Amino acid sequence: MTGNGTMSTTTAKGGAAPIKVQSALILGSSALTIGQAGEFDYSGSQAIKALREEGIRTVLINPNIATVQTSDGLADEVYFLPVTPEYVERVIEKEKPDAILLSFGGQTALNCGLALQDSGVLATHGVRVLGTNTEAIRTTEDRGIFRDAMTGMGLKVAASITATSVKEGLRAAEEIGYPVMMRSAFSLGGLGSGYCADEKQLGERMRAAFAQVPQVLIEEWLGGWKEVEYEVVRDSADNCITVCNMENLDALGIHTGESFVVAPSQTVSDVH
C-alpha cells in the first residue's frame, strides 16, 4: 500500500503491480459462537483499519451486530446482511466497489467468494479480489486439488481419495483400508469430519456430510502421530517469514480446537 488508495497485487510473474482502489468490500465474520471464529472478527477489524489508513473507503457485510468490526465508526458503510452470493451481489450493484476481500470472514466468506467468481458476478461488475485470490482459495478448500498441489511440490501426504458420493467414498475406504479419516470439503471448521472405524460408521458420516457439502476426502488414519503447526506470513513480493512453530500436546486425532498448543515445540528436536 502507498497511502493514496493504491495497493499492490501479485502479477503472474510474481512482481507487484499497482492497483488503484477507491473502495473495497469486505466479507465479514458472520455469526460467531463462544470459542469459535473470534480470529475472523479480529482480522477483519484490522483489515478495515488498514484500508482506511490508505484512504480507501470500506464497505462491510456482516449480519452479526455483536462483533468489533461492525462497531459504529469503523467501516464507512455496514450492511447487516447474510454473507451469501445473492445479498453480496446486491451490495456490489449498489456500492460499486473496486475490490473485494474474501479471507477475513472464515468459511462462509470463502465459499461466497468462490460462488461469486464462478457465476461471473465479480467479472461483470469489474470487482478485483485483493489478498488471497480465488485460485488459492479453491486450491486449499478442494481436498483433491490441495493433495495434488502438495504432492506436486514433492511433499508427502497421507494416502487419500476424493469422493462425491457415498458409493465412491466406500470404494475409496476399501482401497485405503480401515480405519479411515473422512474430511468434509468447503465446510465450516471441517464440520462432519471424523474417524471412521468401519463401513457403517463411514456411510453414516458421509450421508450427513453430503447433505451440506459436495465433496469429501477419504484419508489414511494417522491417529497417534505428533502434530506440529507453523505460522507463516507472506506478502505480495513473495517475502516469507516463519513466525514460529507450535506443537499440539495431544497427538494427532484430537481436533486442534480442543488441543493445547505450545510454542515452540517441546518434544520435537531441532534436528527432526
PAMI-795652 format. One record per residue: residue in one letter; chain; x negated, y, z of N, C-alpha, C in turn. Coordinates in steps of 0.2 Angstrom, whole numbers, plus 5000, padded with zeros to 4 digits. Layout:
N
A | A | X | Y | Z | X | Y | Z | X | Y | Z
...
END
This chain:
272
M | A | 4996 | 4994 | 5000 | 5000 | 5000 | 5000 | 4996 | 5006 | 5000
T | A | 4998 | 5012 | 4997 | 4994 | 5018 | 4997 | 4997 | 5024 | 5000
G | A | 5003 | 5023 | 5003 | 5006 | 5029 | 5007 | 5010 | 5033 | 5003
N | A | 5011 | 5032 | 4996 | 5015 | 5036 | 4992 | 5021 | 5032 | 4988
G | A | 5023 | 5027 | 4991 | 5028 | 5022 | 4988 | 5025 | 5018 | 4983
T | A | 5018 | 5017 | 4983 | 5015 | 5012 | 4978 | 5013 | 5006 | 4982
M | A | 5015 | 5000 | 4979 | 5012 | 4994 | 4983 | 5008 | 4990 | 4978
S | A | 5004 | 4986 | 4980 | 5000 | 4981 | 4976 | 5003 | 4974 | 4976
T | A | 5003 | 4971 | 4970 | 5006 | 4964 | 4969 | 5000 | 4960 | 4965
T | A | 5000 | 4954 | 4967 | 4995 | 4950 | 4963 | 4997 | 4948 | 4956
T | A | 4992 | 4949 | 4951 | 4994 | 4948 | 4944 | 4992 | 4941 | 4943
A | A | 4993 | 4938 | 4937 | 4992 | 4931 | 4935 | 4984 | 4930 | 4936
K | A | 4980 | 4935 | 4935 | 4973 | 4934 | 4935 | 4970 | 4934 | 4942
G | A | 4975 | 4936 | 4947 | 4973 | 4936 | 4954 | 4971 | 4943 | 4956
G | A | 4971 | 4948 | 4951 | 4969 | 4955 | 4953 | 4976 | 4959 | 4956
A | A | 4975 | 4965 | 4959 | 4980 | 4968 | 4962 | 4982 | 4974 | 4957
A | A | 4989 | 4974 | 4955 | 4991 | 4979 | 4951 | 4996 | 4983 | 4955
P | A | 4996 | 4990 | 4954 | 5001 | 4994 | 4957 | 5008 | 4994 | 4955
I | A | 5013 | 4994 | 4959 | 5020 | 4994 | 4958 | 5023 | 5000 | 4961
K | A | 5027 | 5004 | 4957 | 5030 | 5010 | 4960 | 5036 | 5007 | 4963
V | A | 5037 | 5008 | 4970 | 5043 | 5006 | 4973 | 5046 | 5012 | 4977
Q | A | 5052 | 5014 | 4976 | 5055 | 5019 | 4979 | 5060 | 5016 | 4985
S | A | 5063 | 5010 | 4984 | 5067 | 5007 | 4989 | 5066 | 5000 | 4988
A | A | 5067 | 4997 | 4994 | 5066 | 4990 | 4995 | 5072 | 4987 | 4999
L | A | 5074 | 4981 | 4997 | 5080 | 4977 | 5000 | 5076 | 4972 | 5004
I | A | 5078 | 4971 | 5011 | 5075 | 4966 | 5015 | 5081 | 4961 | 5017
L | A | 5080 | 4955 | 5016 | 5085 | 4950 | 5018 | 5083 | 4948 | 5025
G | A | 5088 | 4950 | 5030 | 5086 | 4949 | 5037 | 5087 | 4942 | 5040
S | A | 5086 | 4942 | 5047 | 5085 | 4936 | 5050 | 5092 | 4932 | 5051
S | A | 5097 | 4935 | 5050 | 5104 | 4932 | 5051 | 5105 | 4930 | 5058
A | A | 5109 | 4925 | 5059 | 5111 | 4923 | 5066 | 5105 | 4920 | 5069
L | A | 5104 | 4922 | 5076 | 5099 | 4919 | 5080 | 5102 | 4915 | 5086
T | A | 5098 | 4910 | 5088 | 5100 | 4907 | 5094 | 5094 | 4907 | 5099
I | A | 5096 | 4906 | 5105 | 5091 | 4906 | 5110 | 5085 | 4901 | 5109
G | A | 5079 | 4904 | 5109 | 5073 | 4899 | 5107 | 5072 | 4898 | 5100
Q | A | 5076 | 4901 | 5095 | 5075 | 4899 | 5088 | 5075 | 4906 | 5084
A | A | 5071 | 4906 | 5079 | 5071 | 4911 | 5074 | 5069 | 4919 | 5077
G | A | 5067 | 4919 | 5083 | 5065 | 4926 | 5085 | 5060 | 4929 | 5081
E | A | 5055 | 4925 | 5078 | 5050 | 4927 | 5074 | 5052 | 4931 | 5068
F | A | 5058 | 4929 | 5065 | 5060 | 4932 | 5059 | 5063 | 4939 | 5061
D | A | 5066 | 4940 | 5067 | 5068 | 4947 | 5069 | 5062 | 4951 | 5070
Y | A | 5057 | 4948 | 5073 | 5051 | 4952 | 5074 | 5047 | 4954 | 5067
S | A | 5046 | 4949 | 5063 | 5043 | 4950 | 5057 | 5047 | 4955 | 5052
G | A | 5053 | 4954 | 5052 | 5057 | 4959 | 5048 | 5057 | 4966 | 5051
S | A | 5057 | 4967 | 5057 | 5057 | 4973 | 5060 | 5050 | 4977 | 5058
Q | A | 5045 | 4973 | 5059 | 5038 | 4976 | 5057 | 5038 | 4977 | 5049
A | A | 5041 | 4973 | 5045 | 5041 | 4975 | 5038 | 5045 | 4981 | 5037
I | A | 5050 | 4982 | 5040 | 5054 | 4989 | 5039 | 5050 | 4995 | 5041
K | A | 5046 | 4994 | 5047 | 5042 | 4999 | 5049 | 5036 | 5001 | 5044
A | A | 5033 | 4995 | 5041 | 5028 | 4996 | 5037 | 5030 | 4999 | 5030
L | A | 5036 | 4997 | 5028 | 5038 | 5000 | 5022 | 5040 | 5008 | 5023
R | A | 5043 | 5009 | 5028 | 5045 | 5016 | 5029 | 5038 | 5021 | 5030
E | A | 5033 | 5018 | 5033 | 5027 | 5022 | 5034 | 5024 | 5023 | 5027
E | A | 5026 | 5019 | 5022 | 5023 | 5020 | 5015 | 5028 | 5025 | 5011
G | A | 5033 | 5027 | 5014 | 5038 | 5032 | 5011 | 5043 | 5028 | 5006
I | A | 5044 | 5022 | 5008 | 5049 | 5018 | 5004 | 5055 | 5017 | 5008
R | A | 5061 | 5018 | 5005 | 5067 | 5018 | 5008 | 5069 | 5011 | 5009
T | A | 5071 | 5009 | 5015 | 5073 | 5002 | 5017 | 5080 | 5001 | 5017
V | A | 5082 | 4995 | 5014 | 5089 | 4993 | 5014 | 5089 | 4986 | 5017
L | A | 5093 | 4985 | 5023 | 5093 | 4979 | 5026 | 5100 | 4975 | 5026
I | A | 5100 | 4969 | 5025 | 5106 | 4965 | 5025 | 5105 | 4960 | 5031
N | A | 5109 | 4960 | 5036 | 5109 | 4956 | 5042 | 5115 | 4956 | 5045
P | A | 5119 | 4951 | 5046 | 5125 | 4951 | 5049 | 5125 | 4951 | 5057
N | A | 5119 | 4950 | 5060 | 5119 | 4950 | 5067 | 5117 | 4956 | 5070
I | A | 5122 | 4959 | 5074 | 5121 | 4966 | 5077 | 5116 | 4965 | 5083
A | A | 5115 | 4959 | 5085 | 5111 | 4959 | 5091 | 5103 | 4957 | 5090
T | A | 5101 | 4961 | 5085 | 5094 | 4960 | 5083 | 5090 | 4967 | 5083
V | A | 5084 | 4967 | 5084 | 5080 | 4973 | 5084 | 5080 | 4976 | 5077
Q | A | 5080 | 4972 | 5072 | 5079 | 4975 | 5065 | 5086 | 4979 | 5063
T | A | 5091 | 4977 | 5066 | 5097 | 4981 | 5065 | 5098 | 4987 | 5069
S | A | 5094 | 4989 | 5074 | 5094 | 4994 | 5078 | 5095 | 5001 | 5074
D | A | 5099 | 5005 | 5077 | 5100 | 5012 | 5074 | 5093 | 5015 | 5073
G | A | 5092 | 5018 | 5067 | 5087 | 5022 | 5066 | 5081 | 5018 | 5063
L | A | 5081 | 5012 | 5062 | 5075 | 5008 | 5060 | 5075 | 5007 | 5052
A | A | 5080 | 5004 | 5049 | 5081 | 5004 | 5042 | 5085 | 5010 | 5040
D | A | 5084 | 5012 | 5034 | 5088 | 5018 | 5031 | 5095 | 5016 | 5030
E | A | 5096 | 5010 | 5028 | 5103 | 5008 | 5027 | 5104 | 5000 | 5029
V | A | 5109 | 4999 | 5033 | 5110 | 4992 | 5036 | 5117 | 4990 | 5034
Y | A | 5117 | 4984 | 5031 | 5123 | 4980 | 5029 | 5124 | 4974 | 5033
F | A | 5129 | 4974 | 5037 | 5131 | 4969 | 5042 | 5135 | 4964 | 5038
L | A | 5132 | 4960 | 5033 | 5135 | 4956 | 5028 | 5131 | 4949 | 5029
P | A | 5135 | 4944 | 5027 | 5131 | 4937 | 5026 | 5126 | 4937 | 5021
V | A | 5120 | 4934 | 5023 | 5115 | 4933 | 5018 | 5116 | 4928 | 5013
T | A | 5120 | 4929 | 5008 | 5122 | 4925 | 5003 | 5121 | 4928 | 4996
P | A | 5121 | 4924 | 4991 | 5120 | 4927 | 4984 | 5125 | 4932 | 4982
E | A | 5131 | 4930 | 4984 | 5137 | 4935 | 4982 | 5137 | 4941 | 4985
Y | A | 5135 | 4942 | 4992 | 5135 | 4948 | 4995 | 5129 | 4952 | 4994
V | A | 5123 | 4948 | 4993 | 5117 | 4952 | 4991 | 5117 | 4955 | 4984
E | A | 5121 | 4952 | 4980 | 5121 | 4955 | 4973 | 5125 | 4961 | 4973
R | A | 5131 | 4961 | 4977 | 5135 | 4967 | 4978 | 5131 | 4973 | 4981
V | A | 5126 | 4971 | 4986 | 5122 | 4977 | 4988 | 5117 | 4979 | 4983
I | A | 5114 | 4975 | 4979 | 5110 | 4976 | 4974 | 5113 | 4981 | 4969
E | A | 5119 | 4979 | 4967 | 5123 | 4983 | 4962 | 5124 | 4991 | 4965
K | A | 5125 | 4991 | 4972 | 5127 | 4997 | 4975 | 5120 | 5001 | 4976
E | A | 5115 | 4998 | 4979 | 5109 | 5002 | 4981 | 5104 | 5003 | 4976
K | A | 5104 | 4998 | 4971 | 5099 | 4998 | 4965 | 5092 | 4998 | 4968
P | A | 5090 | 4994 | 4972 | 5083 | 4994 | 4975 | 5078 | 4992 | 4969
D | A | 5072 | 4994 | 4970 | 5067 | 4992 | 4965 | 5064 | 4985 | 4967
A | A | 5064 | 4983 | 4973 | 5061 | 4977 | 4975 | 5065 | 4974 | 4981
I | A | 5063 | 4967 | 4982 | 5067 | 4963 | 4987 | 5061 | 4959 | 4991
L | A | 5062 | 4959 | 4997 | 5058 | 4954 | 5001 | 5062 | 4949 | 5004
L | A | 5059 | 4942 | 5003 | 5063 | 4936 | 5004 | 5060 | 4933 | 5011
S | A | 5054 | 4934 | 5013 | 5051 | 4930 | 5018 | 5052 | 4932 | 5025
F | A | 5056 | 4937 | 5026 | 5057 | 4939 | 5033 | 5064 | 4937 | 5036
G | A | 5067 | 4932 | 5033 | 5074 | 4930 | 5035 | 5075 | 4923 | 5036
G | A | 5069 | 4919 | 5037 | 5070 | 4912 | 5038 | 5073 | 4908 | 5032
Q | A | 5075 | 4902 | 5033 | 5078 | 4898 | 5028 | 5083 | 4901 | 5024
T | A | 5088 | 4904 | 5027 | 5094 | 4907 | 5024 | 5092 | 4912 | 5019
A | A | 5087 | 4916 | 5020 | 5084 | 4921 | 5015 | 5081 | 4918 | 5010
L | A | 5077 | 4913 | 5011 | 5073 | 4909 | 5006 | 5077 | 4906 | 5001
N | A | 5082 | 4902 | 5003 | 5087 | 4899 | 4999 | 5091 | 4904 | 4995
C | A | 5093 | 4910 | 4998 | 5097 | 4915 | 4995 | 5092 | 4918 | 4989
G | A | 5086 | 4919 | 4990 | 5082 | 4922 | 4985 | 5081 | 4918 | 4979
L | A | 5080 | 4911 | 4981 | 5079 | 4906 | 4975 | 5086 | 4906 | 4971
A | A | 5091 | 4907 | 4974 | 5098 | 4907 | 4970 | 5098 | 4913 | 4966
L | A | 5096 | 4919 | 4969 | 5097 | 4925 | 4965 | 5092 | 4925 | 4959
Q | A | 5086 | 4922 | 4960 | 5081 | 4921 | 4954 | 5084 | 4916 | 4949
D | A | 5087 | 4911 | 4951 | 5089 | 4906 | 4946 | 5095 | 4908 | 4943
S | A | 5099 | 4912 | 4946 | 5106 | 4915 | 4942 | 5104 | 4921 | 4938
G | A | 5098 | 4923 | 4938 | 5096 | 4929 | 4934 | 5098 | 4936 | 4937
V | A | 5101 | 4936 | 4943 | 5103 | 4942 | 4946 | 5097 | 4947 | 4947
L | A | 5091 | 4944 | 4949 | 5086 | 4949 | 4950 | 5083 | 4952 | 4944
A | A | 5083 | 4948 | 4938 | 5081 | 4950 | 4932 | 5085 | 4955 | 4929
T | A | 5092 | 4954 | 4930 | 5097 | 4958 | 4927 | 5097 | 4965 | 4930
H | A | 5095 | 4965 | 4936 | 5095 | 4972 | 4939 | 5088 | 4975 | 4940
G | A | 5083 | 4971 | 4937 | 5076 | 4974 | 4937 | 5073 | 4974 | 4944
V | A | 5075 | 4969 | 4949 | 5073 | 4969 | 4956 | 5067 | 4964 | 4956
R | A | 5061 | 4967 | 4958 | 5055 | 4963 | 4959 | 5054 | 4960 | 4966
V | A | 5051 | 4954 | 4966 | 5050 | 4951 | 4973 | 5043 | 4953 | 4975
L | A | 5043 | 4956 | 4981 | 5037 | 4958 | 4984 | 5035 | 4953 | 4989
G | A | 5028 | 4952 | 4991 | 5026 | 4947 | 4996 | 5026 | 4940 | 4993
T | A | 5029 | 4936 | 4996 | 5029 | 4929 | 4994 | 5034 | 4928 | 4988
N | A | 5032 | 4926 | 4983 | 5036 | 4926 | 4977 | 5040 | 4919 | 4977
T | A | 5045 | 4919 | 4972 | 5050 | 4913 | 4972 | 5046 | 4907 | 4970
E | A | 5041 | 4908 | 4966 | 5037 | 4902 | 4964 | 5034 | 4898 | 4970
A | A | 5031 | 4902 | 4974 | 5028 | 4900 | 4980 | 5033 | 4897 | 4985
I | A | 5039 | 4900 | 4985 | 5044 | 4898 | 4990 | 5047 | 4891 | 4988
R | A | 5048 | 4890 | 4981 | 5050 | 4884 | 4978 | 5045 | 4879 | 4980
T | A | 5039 | 4880 | 4979 | 5033 | 4875 | 4980 | 5033 | 4873 | 4987
T | A | 5034 | 4877 | 4992 | 5034 | 4875 | 4999 | 5041 | 4872 | 5001
E | A | 5046 | 4874 | 4998 | 5053 | 4871 | 5000 | 5055 | 4865 | 4997
D | A | 5053 | 4864 | 4991 | 5054 | 4857 | 4987 | 5049 | 4852 | 4989
R | A | 5051 | 4847 | 4993 | 5047 | 4842 | 4996 | 5042 | 4839 | 4990
G | A | 5045 | 4837 | 4985 | 5042 | 4834 | 4979 | 5036 | 4838 | 4976
I | A | 5038 | 4844 | 4975 | 5033 | 4849 | 4972 | 5028 | 4851 | 4977
F | A | 5029 | 4851 | 4983 | 5024 | 4853 | 4988 | 5019 | 4847 | 4989
R | A | 5022 | 4841 | 4989 | 5017 | 4835 | 4989 | 5013 | 4835 | 4983
D | A | 5016 | 4836 | 4977 | 5011 | 4836 | 4971 | 5006 | 4842 | 4971
A | A | 5008 | 4848 | 4974 | 5003 | 4853 | 4975 | 4997 | 4851 | 4979
M | A | 4999 | 4848 | 4985 | 4994 | 4846 | 4989 | 4989 | 4841 | 4986
T | A | 4992 | 4836 | 4983 | 4988 | 4831 | 4980 | 4984 | 4833 | 4974
G | A | 4987 | 4838 | 4971 | 4983 | 4841 | 4965 | 4977 | 4845 | 4967
M | A | 4977 | 4847 | 4974 | 4971 | 4851 | 4976 | 4966 | 4846 | 4980
G | A | 4968 | 4839 | 4979 | 4963 | 4834 | 4982 | 4965 | 4833 | 4990
L | A | 4970 | 4835 | 4992 | 4972 | 4834 | 4999 | 4976 | 4828 | 5000
K | A | 4974 | 4824 | 5006 | 4978 | 4818 | 5007 | 4984 | 4820 | 5011
V | A | 4990 | 4816 | 5008 | 4996 | 4817 | 5012 | 4999 | 4810 | 5013
A | A | 5004 | 4810 | 5017 | 5007 | 4803 | 5019 | 5011 | 4801 | 5013
A | A | 5011 | 4794 | 5012 | 5015 | 4791 | 5006 | 5022 | 4794 | 5006
S | A | 5025 | 4796 | 5001 | 5031 | 4799 | 5001 | 5035 | 4799 | 4994
I | A | 5041 | 4798 | 4994 | 5045 | 4798 | 4988 | 5051 | 4803 | 4989
T | A | 5053 | 4807 | 4984 | 5059 | 4811 | 4985 | 5065 | 4807 | 4983
A | A | 5071 | 4810 | 4985 | 5077 | 4806 | 4983 | 5083 | 4811 | 4983
T | A | 5087 | 4810 | 4979 | 5093 | 4815 | 4978 | 5100 | 4811 | 4979
S | A | 5099 | 4805 | 4982 | 5105 | 4801 | 4983 | 5103 | 4796 | 4988
V | A | 5108 | 4793 | 4992 | 5107 | 4788 | 4997 | 5104 | 4782 | 4994
K | A | 5106 | 4780 | 4988 | 5103 | 4774 | 4984 | 5096 | 4775 | 4983
E | A | 5094 | 4781 | 4980 | 5087 | 4782 | 4979 | 5083 | 4782 | 4985
G | A | 5085 | 4785 | 4991 | 5082 | 4785 | 4997 | 5081 | 4778 | 5000
L | A | 5086 | 4774 | 5000 | 5085 | 4767 | 5002 | 5080 | 4763 | 4998
R | A | 5080 | 4764 | 4992 | 5075 | 4761 | 4987 | 5068 | 4763 | 4989
A | A | 5067 | 4770 | 4990 | 5061 | 4773 | 4992 | 5058 | 4770 | 4999
A | A | 5062 | 4769 | 5004 | 5061 | 4766 | 5010 | 5058 | 4759 | 5010
E | A | 5061 | 4755 | 5005 | 5059 | 4748 | 5004 | 5052 | 4748 | 5001
E | A | 5051 | 4753 | 4997 | 5044 | 4753 | 4994 | 5039 | 4755 | 4999
I | A | 5040 | 4760 | 5003 | 5035 | 4763 | 5008 | 5035 | 4758 | 5014
G | A | 5040 | 4755 | 5016 | 5041 | 4751 | 5022 | 5043 | 4755 | 5028
Y | A | 5047 | 4751 | 5032 | 5050 | 4754 | 5038 | 5045 | 4754 | 5044
P | A | 5045 | 4758 | 5049 | 5049 | 4764 | 5049 | 5047 | 4770 | 5045
V | A | 5052 | 4774 | 5043 | 5050 | 4780 | 5039 | 5052 | 4786 | 5042
M | A | 5050 | 4792 | 5039 | 5052 | 4798 | 5041 | 5056 | 4801 | 5036
M | A | 5062 | 4804 | 5037 | 5067 | 4807 | 5032 | 5067 | 4814 | 5033
R | A | 5064 | 4818 | 5028 | 5064 | 4825 | 5029 | 5069 | 4829 | 5024
S | A | 5073 | 4833 | 5027 | 5078 | 4837 | 5023 | 5074 | 4843 | 5019
A | A | 5076 | 4844 | 5013 | 5073 | 4850 | 5010 | 5078 | 4856 | 5010
F | A | 5075 | 4862 | 5009 | 5079 | 4868 | 5009 | 5084 | 4868 | 5015
S | A | 5082 | 4866 | 5021 | 5087 | 4866 | 5026 | 5084 | 4870 | 5032
L | A | 5088 | 4873 | 5036 | 5086 | 4877 | 5042 | 5083 | 4873 | 5047
G | A | 5076 | 4874 | 5048 | 5072 | 4870 | 5053 | 5072 | 4863 | 5051
G | A | 5073 | 4861 | 5045 | 5072 | 4854 | 5043 | 5078 | 4850 | 5047
L | A | 5084 | 4854 | 5048 | 5090 | 4851 | 5051 | 5092 | 4844 | 5048
G | A | 5092 | 4839 | 5052 | 5094 | 4832 | 5050 | 5088 | 4828 | 5049
S | A | 5082 | 4830 | 5048 | 5076 | 4826 | 5048 | 5075 | 4822 | 5054
G | A | 5072 | 4816 | 5053 | 5070 | 4812 | 5059 | 5068 | 4805 | 5057
Y | A | 5066 | 4802 | 5062 | 5063 | 4795 | 5062 | 5069 | 4790 | 5060
C | A | 5067 | 4785 | 5056 | 5072 | 4780 | 5054 | 5069 | 4773 | 5055
A | A | 5071 | 4769 | 5059 | 5068 | 4763 | 5060 | 5071 | 4757 | 5055
D | A | 5077 | 4758 | 5052 | 5079 | 4753 | 5048 | 5084 | 4756 | 5043
E | A | 5087 | 4752 | 5038 | 5091 | 4754 | 5033 | 5097 | 4757 | 5036
K | A | 5100 | 4755 | 5041 | 5106 | 4758 | 5044 | 5105 | 4765 | 5046
Q | A | 5100 | 4766 | 5050 | 5098 | 4772 | 5053 | 5097 | 4777 | 5047
L | A | 5093 | 4775 | 5042 | 5091 | 4780 | 5036 | 5097 | 4781 | 5032
G | A | 5102 | 4777 | 5031 | 5108 | 4778 | 5027 | 5112 | 4783 | 5031
E | A | 5113 | 4783 | 5038 | 5117 | 4787 | 5041 | 5114 | 4794 | 5041
R | A | 5107 | 4795 | 5042 | 5104 | 4801 | 5041 | 5105 | 4804 | 5035
M | A | 5104 | 4801 | 5029 | 5104 | 4803 | 5023 | 5111 | 4806 | 5021
R | A | 5116 | 4802 | 5023 | 5123 | 4804 | 5021 | 5125 | 4811 | 5025
A | A | 5122 | 4812 | 5031 | 5123 | 4818 | 5034 | 5119 | 4824 | 5031
A | A | 5113 | 4822 | 5029 | 5109 | 4827 | 5026 | 5111 | 4829 | 5019
F | A | 5114 | 4824 | 5015 | 5116 | 4826 | 5008 | 5123 | 4830 | 5008
A | A | 5126 | 4831 | 5014 | 5132 | 4835 | 5015 | 5130 | 4842 | 5015
Q | A | 5123 | 4844 | 5016 | 5121 | 4850 | 5017 | 5115 | 4852 | 5012
V | A | 5111 | 4847 | 5010 | 5105 | 4849 | 5005 | 5105 | 4844 | 4999
P | A | 5102 | 4846 | 4994 | 5102 | 4842 | 4988 | 5096 | 4837 | 4987
Q | A | 5091 | 4837 | 4992 | 5086 | 4833 | 4992 | 5083 | 4831 | 4998
V | A | 5080 | 4825 | 4999 | 5077 | 4823 | 5005 | 5070 | 4820 | 5003
L | A | 5066 | 4819 | 5008 | 5059 | 4816 | 5006 | 5059 | 4810 | 5011
I | A | 5057 | 4804 | 5008 | 5056 | 4798 | 5012 | 5049 | 4797 | 5013
E | A | 5046 | 4797 | 5019 | 5039 | 4798 | 5020 | 5037 | 4792 | 5025
E | A | 5031 | 4790 | 5024 | 5027 | 4786 | 5029 | 5027 | 4789 | 5036
W | A | 5029 | 4784 | 5041 | 5029 | 4787 | 5048 | 5022 | 4787 | 5051
L | A | 5021 | 4793 | 5053 | 5014 | 4794 | 5056 | 5014 | 4796 | 5064
G | A | 5019 | 4793 | 5067 | 5020 | 4794 | 5074 | 5014 | 4792 | 5078
G | A | 5012 | 4796 | 5083 | 5006 | 4795 | 5087 | 5000 | 4798 | 5084
W | A | 5000 | 4801 | 5078 | 4994 | 4805 | 5076 | 4993 | 4811 | 5080
K | A | 4987 | 4814 | 5080 | 4986 | 4821 | 5083 | 4989 | 4826 | 5078
E | A | 4992 | 4831 | 5081 | 4995 | 4837 | 5076 | 4991 | 4843 | 5078
V | A | 4988 | 4846 | 5073 | 4984 | 4852 | 5073 | 4987 | 4857 | 5068
E | A | 4988 | 4863 | 5070 | 4991 | 4868 | 5066 | 4986 | 4874 | 5065
Y | A | 4986 | 4877 | 5059 | 4981 | 4883 | 5058 | 4985 | 4889 | 5056
E | A | 4983 | 4895 | 5058 | 4986 | 4901 | 5057 | 4982 | 4904 | 5052
V | A | 4984 | 4906 | 5045 | 4980 | 4909 | 5040 | 4984 | 4915 | 5037
V | A | 4980 | 4920 | 5037 | 4983 | 4926 | 5034 | 4980 | 4928 | 5027
R | A | 4984 | 4929 | 5022 | 4981 | 4930 | 5015 | 4984 | 4937 | 5012
D | A | 4980 | 4941 | 5009 | 4983 | 4947 | 5006 | 4983 | 4946 | 4998
S | A | 4985 | 4952 | 4995 | 4986 | 4951 | 4988 | 4979 | 4951 | 4984
A | A | 4974 | 4952 | 4987 | 4967 | 4952 | 4984 | 4964 | 4945 | 4985
D | A | 4968 | 4940 | 4988 | 4966 | 4933 | 4990 | 4960 | 4933 | 4995
N | A | 4960 | 4938 | 4999 | 4956 | 4938 | 5006 | 4960 | 4934 | 5011
C | A | 4957 | 4929 | 5013 | 4960 | 4924 | 5018 | 4956 | 4924 | 5025
I | A | 4960 | 4924 | 5030 | 4957 | 4924 | 5037 | 4961 | 4918 | 5041
T | A | 4957 | 4914 | 5043 | 4960 | 4909 | 5048 | 4959 | 4911 | 5055
V | A | 4965 | 4913 | 5057 | 4965 | 4917 | 5064 | 4964 | 4912 | 5070
C | A | 4966 | 4906 | 5070 | 4965 | 4901 | 5075 | 4968 | 4894 | 5073
N | A | 4966 | 4889 | 5076 | 4969 | 4883 | 5075 | 4972 | 4881 | 5082
M | A | 4978 | 4877 | 5082 | 4981 | 4876 | 5088 | 4983 | 4868 | 5088
E | A | 4983 | 4865 | 5094 | 4984 | 4858 | 5094 | 4991 | 4857 | 5098
N | A | 4995 | 4853 | 5096 | 5001 | 4851 | 5099 | 4999 | 4846 | 5105
L | A | 5001 | 4847 | 5111 | 4999 | 4842 | 5116 | 5002 | 4836 | 5115
D | A | 5008 | 4836 | 5113 | 5012 | 4830 | 5111 | 5009 | 4827 | 5104
A | A | 5009 | 4821 | 5104 | 5007 | 4818 | 5097 | 5012 | 4819 | 5092
L | A | 5010 | 4818 | 5086 | 5015 | 4818 | 5080 | 5021 | 4814 | 5081
G | A | 5027 | 4816 | 5080 | 5033 | 4813 | 5082 | 5038 | 4817 | 5086
I | A | 5035 | 4822 | 5090 | 5038 | 4826 | 5094 | 5039 | 4833 | 5090
H | A | 5045 | 4835 | 5089 | 5046 | 4841 | 5085 | 5042 | 4847 | 5088
T | A | 5038 | 4851 | 5083 | 5034 | 4856 | 5085 | 5038 | 4861 | 5090
G | A | 5044 | 4862 | 5089 | 5048 | 4867 | 5093 | 5049 | 4865 | 5100
E | A | 5048 | 4858 | 5101 | 5049 | 4855 | 5108 | 5042 | 4853 | 5111
S | A | 5037 | 4855 | 5107 | 5030 | 4853 | 5110 | 5026 | 4859 | 5112
F | A | 5022 | 4858 | 5117 | 5017 | 4863 | 5120 | 5012 | 4863 | 5115
V | A | 5010 | 4869 | 5113 | 5004 | 4871 | 5109 | 4999 | 4875 | 5112
V | A | 4993 | 4873 | 5111 | 4987 | 4876 | 5114 | 4982 | 4878 | 5109
A | A | 4979 | 4884 | 5110 | 4974 | 4887 | 5106 | 4967 | 4889 | 5110
P | A | 4961 | 4887 | 5108 | 4960 | 4882 | 5102 | 4962 | 4875 | 5104
S | A | 4960 | 4870 | 5099 | 4961 | 4863 | 5101 | 4957 | 4861 | 5107
Q | A | 4960 | 4856 | 5110 | 4957 | 4854 | 5116 | 4954 | 4847 | 5116
T | A | 4957 | 4843 | 5111 | 4954 | 4836 | 5111 | 4951 | 4834 | 5104
V | A | 4951 | 4839 | 5100 | 4948 | 4838 | 5093 | 4942 | 4842 | 5093
S | A | 4936 | 4838 | 5092 | 4930 | 4842 | 5092 | 4929 | 4846 | 5086
D | A | 4924 | 4850 | 5086 | 4922 | 4854 | 5080 | 4919 | 4850 | 5074
V | A | 4916 | 4845 | 5076 | 4914 | 4840 | 5071 | 4919 | 4837 | 5067
H | A | 4925 | 4835 | 5070 | 4930 | 4832 | 5067 | 4935 | 4836 | 5065
END
